[in-house]
Amino acid sequence: MTILIGALIFCMSFFEVQGTYRYGGYQPPQHHADNPTVPQTFQRRFQQQQPFQGVRQPAQLFQNPNQRAHGNNYRFYGYQYYHQPPRKWQPVRHLRPTTHPREQLVPHEQLLSTTSVSPSPITSVGTETHCRSRPLDLVFIIDSSRSVRHAEFEKVKIFLANMVDTLEVGADATRVAVVNYASTVKIEFLLKTYFDKTALKAALARIESLAAGTMTGLAIKTAMEEVFTEESGARLNDNNIAKVAIIVTDGRPQDQVEDIAAAAQASGIEMYAVGVDRADMKSLRLMASSPLDEHVFYVETYGVIEKLTSKFSETLCENANEMIANKLRQDACMCEAQIAFQLKMQTFIMQLTAKHIL
């Protein structure tokens, strides 16, 4: 028994020597603080590391930098100079081609031009020009019910004034009318009332809220029957003048709007619906023309309704450009048909001349 115990102790001491000493002899462990090859950040972190009070330290981790949970095997677990933190590569930057300050870019028109003779200018369809010169019969139908506070109604009037600034107002240009409604309907002024932009904006500033119910259907009917008429200044016989109605409301209509809105659209009125805050989206869709994504607008508060001015201007400009493009296509078809007819007549005359009939 004594022999077995002695042999076991001898084997354990042999394994400890093999795991502790290096092949060149015993080398005492070096602490991080004494090793100049260790980065300063690691030295500072290990020097300042303090154990938490009242918390049991698992296996005395970080108390001795060269001592790990596996024991004092410095050969395998000691810190070496090549133990560095992982390198962080710089992000790849996509460089854009740059131009030398002394170099000047040549316009592509000059590159394509092979002769010194400049071509005749091509008249392009300018968005702002055609948008401002396109005549409209525009009627604003605004909700001034009890739910619209005074400050909010002032925002609506600012929105209307900004819309007027984007239009060319005149007897032969755009004409504007305003229908104010709540439980009753009041026509503030007709299409034939103001042909001057300054006077029109002053009239908009004088509009007051009615503060009652929300009779949207009645307001649409009034605009269709009493405003979009020749007696009120509407130009119904001119197909180049669009009839546009913009409805601004923040609530649910208290009357029927679907049939009245359909009748207004059937009469040639293009309907836009602007909903604010608690507006009923279903009613807005019933009132607006198609496509709905171009005729239904919604804002959360009256404080941002002014931002719709640019959106409406873009929409009206797109419609103007589309109308002009359709007219150009129709003119091109008429011109092509006229040329074909002239060629046919010329051929017929030449045939008669060959037969000595003429």
C-alpha positions in Angstrom: 0.0 0.0 0.0 2.8 2.4 0.8 4.5 1.6 -2.5 1.3 2.4 -4.4 0.9 5.7 -2.6 4.5 6.7 -3.3 4.2 5.8 -7.0 1.0 7.9 -7.3 2.8 10.9 -5.7 5.7 10.5 -8.0 3.5 10.5 -11.1 1.6 13.5 -10.0 4.8 15.5 -9.4 6.0 14.4 -12.8 2.9 15.8 -14.6 3.1 19.0 -12.6 6.7 19.5 -13.7 5.9 18.9 -17.3 3.0 21.3 -17.3 4.8 24.0 -15.3 8.4 24.2 -16.5 9.5 25.0 -20.1 11.9 22.9 -22.0 14.8 25.4 -21.4 14.3 25.2 -17.7 12.2 27.0 -15.2 11.0 30.4 -16.2 9.1 32.4 -13.5 5.8 33.9 -14.6 5.9 37.6 -15.7 3.1 39.8 -14.7 1.5 42.1 -17.3 2.6 45.2 -15.5 6.3 44.1 -15.8 6.0 43.0 -19.4 6.9 45.8 -21.8 5.4 44.0 -24.8 1.9 44.0 -23.3 -0.2 47.0 -24.6 -0.7 49.8 -22.1 -4.4 49.4 -22.3 -4.2 45.9 -20.9 -1.8 46.9 -18.2 -4.0 49.8 -17.1 -7.1 47.6 -17.1 -5.5 44.8 -15.0 -3.9 47.3 -12.6 -7.2 49.2 -12.0 -9.3 46.1 -11.7 -10.9 45.9 -8.3 -13.1 43.1 -7.1 -16.7 43.9 -6.3 -17.6 44.2 -2.6 -19.7 41.3 -1.3 -19.6 39.4 -4.6 -17.9 36.1 -4.8 -15.2 36.1 -7.5 -15.4 33.0 -9.7 -12.1 31.1 -9.6 -10.3 34.4 -8.7 -10.6 35.6 -12.3 -8.6 38.7 -13.1 -7.0 38.8 -9.7 -3.8 37.5 -11.1 -3.4 38.3 -14.8 -1.4 35.1 -15.4 -3.6 32.8 -13.4 -6.6 31.2 -15.1 -9.3 28.9 -14.0 -7.4 26.0 -15.4 -4.4 26.4 -13.0 -0.9 27.9 -13.1 0.1 26.4 -16.5 1.9 29.4 -17.8 3.1 27.5 -20.8 -0.4 27.1 -22.2 -2.4 29.8 -20.4 0.0 32.6 -19.8 -0.3 35.9 -21.7 2.1 36.2 -24.6 3.2 39.2 -26.7 1.3 38.0 -29.7 -2.0 38.0 -27.8 -3.5 41.1 -29.3 -7.1 42.3 -29.6 -8.7 41.6 -33.0 -7.9 44.2 -35.6 -10.8 46.4 -36.7 -10.6 47.2 -40.4 -11.6 50.5 -41.7 -14.9 50.6 -43.5 -14.7 50.6 -47.3 -15.4 54.0 -48.8 -16.8 54.1 -52.3 -15.0 56.9 -54.0 -16.7 58.9 -56.6 -15.0 60.2 -59.7 -13.8 63.7 -59.2 -12.9 66.5 -61.6 -9.7 68.5 -61.4 -10.4 72.1 -60.5 -8.7 73.3 -63.7 -10.8 70.9 -65.8 -14.2 72.1 -67.1 -16.9 69.7 -68.1 -18.1 70.1 -71.7 -21.8 70.0 -72.2 -23.1 67.0 -74.0 -24.7 69.3 -76.6 -21.2 70.4 -77.7 -20.0 66.9 -77.8 -22.8 65.8 -80.1 -22.6 68.8 -82.3 -20.4 68.2 -85.4 -20.9 71.5 -87.1 -20.6 75.1 -86.0 -24.2 75.9 -87.1 -26.3 75.9 -84.0 -29.6 74.1 -84.3 -32.9 76.0 -84.0 -34.1 76.0 -80.3 -36.7 73.5 -79.4 -39.7 74.8 -77.4 -40.1 72.5 -74.4 -43.2 72.2 -72.2 -42.3 74.1 -69.0 -44.1 72.9 -66.0 -44.4 76.3 -64.2 -45.4 78.2 -67.4 -48.2 75.9 -68.4 -49.3 75.4 -64.8 -49.7 79.2 -64.4 -51.1 79.8 -67.8 -53.7 77.0 -67.7 -57.1 78.5 -67.1 -59.2 76.9 -64.4 -62.7 77.5 -62.9 -61.6 76.7 -59.3 -64.1 76.5 -56.4 -62.9 76.0 -52.8 -65.5 74.2 -50.6 -64.3 74.7 -47.0 -65.7 73.3 -43.7 -66.1 75.8 -40.9 -68.2 73.7 -38.5 -68.0 73.7 -34.8 -65.1 71.3 -34.8 -62.8 73.7 -36.6 -61.4 76.2 -34.1 -60.6 79.8 -34.9 -56.8 79.3 -35.2 -57.4 76.2 -37.4 -59.7 78.1 -39.7 -57.1 80.8 -40.1 -54.7 78.0 -41.3 -57.2 77.1 -43.9 -57.4 80.6 -45.2 -53.6 80.8 -45.4 -53.7 77.5 -47.4 -56.2 79.1 -49.8 -54.1 82.2 -50.2 -51.0 80.2 -50.9 -52.9 78.3 -53.6 -54.0 81.5 -55.2 -50.3 82.6 -55.3 -49.5 79.6 -57.5 -52.2 80.5 -60.0 -52.6 83.1 -62.7 -55.8 84.8 -61.8 -57.7 86.8 -64.4 -60.8 87.0 -66.5 -59.1 85.0 -69.3 -57.0 82.9 -66.8 -58.0 81.2 -63.6 -61.2 82.2 -61.8 -61.7 81.4 -58.1 -64.8 81.1 -55.9 -65.3 80.0 -52.3 -68.2 78.1 -50.7 -68.3 78.2 -46.9 -70.4 75.6 -45.2 -71.4 74.1 -41.8 -75.1 73.3 -41.1 -75.9 76.0 -43.7 -74.1 76.9 -46.9 -72.8 80.4 -47.7 -71.3 81.4 -51.1 -68.5 83.9 -50.1 -67.9 85.1 -53.7 -68.5 83.7 -57.2 -66.2 83.0 -60.1 -67.0 86.3 -61.8 -66.4 88.4 -58.6 -62.6 88.8 -58.5 -60.2 88.9 -61.4 -57.4 90.5 -59.4 -55.2 88.4 -57.2 -54.7 91.1 -54.5 -58.4 91.7 -54.1 -59.1 88.0 -54.1 -56.6 87.4 -51.3 -58.2 90.2 -49.3 -61.6 88.6 -49.7 -60.2 85.3 -48.4 -58.9 87.0 -45.3 -62.4 88.4 -44.5 -64.1 85.0 -44.5 -65.5 84.0 -41.1 -66.4 80.5 -39.8 -70.1 79.5 -39.4 -69.6 77.2 -36.4 -72.4 74.6 -36.7 -72.9 71.2 -38.3 -71.3 69.5 -41.3 -73.5 69.5 -44.4 -70.9 68.5 -47.0 -73.4 67.1 -49.5 -75.5 70.3 -49.4 -72.3 72.3 -50.0 -71.3 70.2 -53.1 -74.9 70.5 -54.5 -74.8 74.3 -54.0 -71.4 74.6 -55.8 -72.7 72.5 -58.7 -76.0 74.3 -59.1 -75.2 77.9 -58.2 -71.4 78.4 -58.7 -70.5 76.2 -61.8 -73.0 78.1 -64.0 -72.6 80.6 -66.7 -74.5 83.2 -64.7 -71.9 82.9 -61.9 -68.9 83.2 -64.2 -68.2 79.5 -65.2 -67.0 78.9 -68.7 -68.9 75.8 -69.5 -68.7 76.0 -73.3 -64.8 76.0 -73.3 -63.5 72.5 -73.2 -59.9 73.7 -72.5 -60.9 75.1 -69.1 -61.0 72.6 -66.3 -63.7 72.7 -63.7 -62.1 71.9 -60.3 -63.6 71.7 -56.8 -61.4 71.3 -53.7 -63.2 70.2 -50.5 -61.5 70.8 -47.1 -63.1 69.1 -44.1 -62.2 67.6 -40.8 -65.3 65.5 -39.9 -67.9 63.1 -41.1 -70.6 64.5 -43.3 -74.0 64.7 -41.7 -75.8 64.2 -45.0 -75.5 62.0 -48.1 -72.6 62.8 -50.4 -72.1 59.8 -52.7 -74.9 60.5 -55.2 -74.3 64.3 -55.1 -70.6 63.9 -55.7 -71.2 61.4 -58.5 -73.6 63.9 -60.2 -71.0 66.7 -59.9 -68.3 64.5 -61.5 -70.8 63.5 -64.3 -71.3 67.2 -65.0 -67.5 67.6 -65.7 -66.3 68.8 -62.3 -63.0 67.3 -61.1 -63.3 66.7 -57.3 -60.4 66.9 -54.8 -61.0 65.9 -51.2 -58.7 67.1 -48.3 -59.2 65.4 -44.9 -57.8 66.9 -41.7 -57.5 65.1 -38.3 -60.8 63.3 -37.7 -62.0 63.3 -41.3 -63.8 60.2 -42.5 -61.6 58.5 -45.2 -64.5 56.6 -46.6 -66.4 59.8 -47.3 -63.4 61.4 -48.8 -63.1 58.6 -51.3 -66.7 58.8 -52.1 -66.4 62.5 -52.9 -63.1 62.5 -54.9 -62.6 61.8 -58.5 -60.6 58.9 -59.9 -57.8 57.9 -59.5 -58.2 58.3 -55.8 -54.5 58.4 -55.0 -54.3 61.6 -57.0 -57.5 63.2 -55.7 -57.6 62.3 -51.9 -55.3 64.0 -49.5 -55.0 63.7 -45.7 -53.1 65.7 -43.0 -53.0 65.1 -39.3 -53.5 68.7 -38.2 -54.4 72.1 -39.7 -50.9 73.2 -38.8 -49.4 71.2 -41.8 -52.2 71.9 -44.3 -50.0 74.6 -45.9 -47.7 71.9 -47.1 -50.4 70.7 -49.5 -49.9 73.8 -51.6 -46.9 72.4 -53.5 -48.6 69.0 -53.8 -51.7 70.6 -55.4 -49.5 72.7 -57.7 -47.7 69.6 -58.9 -51.0 67.8 -59.5 -52.5 70.7 -61.4 -49.3 71.0 -63.5 -49.3 67.3 -64.3 -52.9 67.5 -65.4 -52.1 70.6 -67.5 -49.2 68.9 -69.2 -51.3 65.8 -69.9 -54.0 68.0 -71.5 -51.4 69.8 -73.6 -49.9 66.4 -74.7 -53.3 65.1 -75.6 -54.0 68.2 -77.7 -50.6 67.8 -79.4 -51.4 64.2 -80.2 -54.8 65.2 -81.6 -53.2 67.9 -83.7 -50.6 65.5 -85.0 -53.2 63.0 -86.0 -55.2 65.7 -87.8 -52.1 66.9 -89.5 -51.1 63.4 -90.6 -54.6 62.8 -91.9 -54.6 66.1 -93.8 -51.2 65.2 -95.4 -52.4 61.8 -96.4 -55.5 63.3 -98.0 -53.4 65.9 -99.9 -51.1 63.1 -101.2 -54.0 61.0 -102.3 -55.5 64.0 -104.2 -52.2 64.8 -105.8 -51.8 61.3 -107.0 -55.3 61.3 -108.4 -54.6 64.6 -110.3 -51.4 63.2 -111.7 -53.3 60.1 -113.0 -55.9 62.3 -114.6 -53.2 64.4 -116.2 -51.5 61.3 -117.6 -54.7 60.3 -119.3 -55.1 63.8 -120.7 -58.3 64.3 -119.0 -57.2 67.6 -117.6 
